[in-house]
Amino acid sequence: MSFTPFVLITGATGFIGSETLYQTLAKGYRARVVVRKESQVAPLQARYPDAGDRLEVVSVPQLEDVAAITAALAGGITHVLHIASPMPSQDGLDIQTGYIDPAVKSTVTVLEASKAVPSVKRVIVTSSALALAPLDFYFQPGYTFHEGTNSAIAVDVHAPLPPPPATEAYKYHVSKILAHRATLDWVKAETERGATIPEIVTVHPFYVIGHDRTQSGPGDAHGVNKFYLGSLMNPTPYVSSALVDVRDVATVHVGAITAANLQPQGQVTEVIVKASPITWESIISFVKENYPKFSVKLESGGPFAVPYKADTTRALQDFGLKAFHEPLDSVAALLDQNYA
């Protein structure tokens, strides 16, 4: 008998989530998408006109509402893709209420709700490579990221914040560390008390760029895409050149639905997602040669001159990827959408 996954997705109105929903539907899976506003329902359905009754959209104003998320899982949901999470903001949000609480509470809520619904077999949580790196890794050129390092990272939420422009990125980094730690702690606690829980996979991408299905038009880039374009238009970059294509991040999420060779029951399977290393200097040369109308002001990699490293064997072996997109292909996809 064939089995068709029925997937609940949070964050499908965002950059990674929209591409993941597209690939989920392209696989022939059923999807139920959680949005926060009723006004988002119709536009999201209109974006995927060929999905028919394989796509459902429900409104849940608060992702921290366990009862509401549990209700959204009813009716045979087999897998959960929890992608929604606060992104770095320029609004000066409080580190606790604006970043940590939404990231941690929504994740724990999804885990608790999934535990309560027997049909849910697996929960896939979007984390970040930052959840596996200490807060000072920026000062360690060529830092190598490893799975299984979160619990050793020291975090003091009351420590003084770094000055702009690093302030919001720092808050975001803290929230990703603590949200992932909450996942690890939850799984450990539930396992120790003998509870039956779904399998848990966490996806840890580096800086995600590429074609954005949610973008309204050229020049309307946001999120990491905006940081990358801004870096090219600034003498020194805002972020590292360690990137990954949004299509590959989505493929790993969808691949996680049916992936085998996970960690044993009661442990979290962490998957690092990163393209091959590339320097800002290589990106500068590529853009100048292929997009002569783009005004490149970036002169060098500056503090990010040495690319970060990571072992991505697990993503390539078990999660649906045959190979990562080449970094310059991802840069081209970004520029084609904004400066073609």
Secondary structure, DSSP 4 states (H G I P E B T S, - for coil): -----EEEEE-TTSHHHHHHHHHHHHTT-EEEEEESSGGGHHHHHHH-TT-GGGEEEEE-S-TT-HHHHHHHTTTT--EEEE-------SS---IIIIIIHHHHHHHHHHHHHHHT-TT--EEEEE--GGGGS-TTGGGSTT-EE-TT-GGG----TTSPPPPTTSHHHHHHHHHHHHHHHHHHHHHHHHHHTT----EEEEEEESEEES--TT--STT---HHHHHHHHHHTSSS-SS-S-EEEHHHHHHHHHHHHH--SPPPTTSEEEEEE------HHHHHHHHHHH-TTS-------GGG-SPPEE--HHHHHHSS-SSPPPHHHHHHHHHHHHH-
